[in-house]
Amino acid sequence: MTVTIESPRPIKTRDPRQILNDVEPYLQHLTVNVLDAGMSLWEREVTLLLRDHTMVRDMAERVLGNAVMYVIASIERPDVHLGVGKIVDIGVHQLILDTPVWFAICAAYNGGRYKHHAPFIERRRDGLCLRTEEFIRSLGFTPDEELWAIDGTECSPCDNKVPDSH
């Protein structure tokens, strides 16, 4: 028996909005729930952030954009230990909690393999957040320095020893 595993979809852009919207064809679950409002996936996730968190639209877009950058960096380079601060982590959790969208991200960019979220209990205070921001920049993204600096010395790292975790 031969099993063929698709390689992850190549990412041709570094625009977080486009990266997120490009997963729409990979939506397989609860598509009525996700697509019934006629919104792009970007607009949906921003709207959910605004529904559940006290922030203005500009901040919701900044948080979501940096979360997408972080997720894609963790997918592209699972060998690098990364971590986010509390602010960007709000966006990461938004993506993970909208499970049809999260599964579509995994299908589109992680070769269909589920990307686990396995945070440590204790936050790190060794500057990992700032190093993560620098690493994301090295991959061609334009992270929001202010968002990363807010929690620069206190981040919530995930266990990179868990298979396919971020």
N, C-alpha and C positions, 0 to 999 in steps of 0.2 A: 504494500500500500504506500502510495506517495502522498505526502502532505505538503502543500505549497502555502507558505506564509508570505503575505504581501509585505513589502517593505513600507515603512512609513511614507506618507505622501510628502514629497519635497515642498518645502515652504519657500515660495518665490518672493515673498514680501516680508517686511519687518513692521508692517502696520498692524497693530493689535486688533483694530476694528475689522480689517479685512480678514485676518487670520481667523477670528471668531466667526464671522459671517460665512467664511468658506467651508465650515463644517456642516452647514445646513443639509447638503445632499447625503450626509452620513447619519442623519437622524433616523432612528429605527423605532423608538419607543415613545408612546404618548405624544405622537406628532400633533394630534388635535390640540392638546393642552399647550404645546409649545408654539405652534404656528397659528392658532385660531385668532389671535388678535391682529394678524397681518403685519407684525413687527419683524424687523431683522433680528437676528440673535443678539447682536450688540445692543440694540434698543431694548430688547427684552431683559437682558441682564442689568442694564443701567436702571430700568424701571423697577426691577426687583430690589436692587440696592436702595433706591430711593424709598421704596415701600417699607423696607425693614430697618433702615438706618437713618439717623438724623444727619443729613448732609445735603448740600446743594448739588445740582446736576453736574457742574464742572468737576467737583470733587469726586462724584460717583464715576465719571468717565476717567478721571486720572487714576483712581483706585483700580478700576476694572482693567484699564490698559496695562498698568504695571503688573497686575495679576496674570494677565495673558502672557506677557513677556516672561515672567517667572516660570509659568507652567511650561511654555515652549522651551525655555532654556533647560528645565529639568528633564524634559523629554529628549531633547537633542543631545544632552551631555549628562547621562545618568551617573557617570563616573565622578562628577564634581559635586561636592557637598555644598548645598545652598540653603539659605534660610531667609525668611521674610519677617518684617516687623508686624506689629499689631494692625497698622493701617492697611498695608498691602494684603495682609492675610484675610481681611474682610472680603476682598475681591476673590481671593483664591477659594475661600469657603463658599462664596456665592456660586462659583463655577461648579464646584463639587456637589453642592446641595441640589442644583438643578440637574438631576441625574441623567435625563435624556440628553442634555447638552454635554455633560461630562463624558458619557459613553461615546457620543459623536466625536468629541475631541480626541478621545483615546483611539477611536476607529480611524480617524483621519490622519492623526499625527504620531500615534504610538503603535502603528501596525496592528491595531485592534486589541492590543494588550491593555488590560486595566491598569491605570496608574494609581497606585495606592497613596493614601494620605496617612502617614504614621508619625504624628508629632511626638516629640519628647515632652515630658511633663515640665521639666525645668527649662526656662528660657536661657539662652546663652548670652553672655555679656562680654564677648570677645571681638566684637566688630564684624561678625559674619554677615550681618545685613549690608554693611558698606562694601564688603568684598563681593557679595552677591550682586549688588548694583553695578560694580565695576565689571564683573564677569558678564552680566547681561549686556552691558555696553560693548564689550569685546566681541559679542556675537552679532553686532550690527543694529541692535535696538537703541532707542533713545529713552532710557528710563528717566523718571521724574526724580531728580536729585533730592528735592525737598521732601518727598514722601519717604524715601529711603533714609534720609538723614534724621527724620523725626525719631525713628526707632533704631538708629544706626548702631547703638551699643547694646541693644536688647532685642534679640530675635527669637523666633519660634522655629527652630530647625526640625526637620523631619529626619527619621532614621534612614540614612542612605544604605544601610545594610539589609533592610527589608527588600526583597526582590521587587524591582520596578516601583520604588517608592520615591516620593519627592519630599 
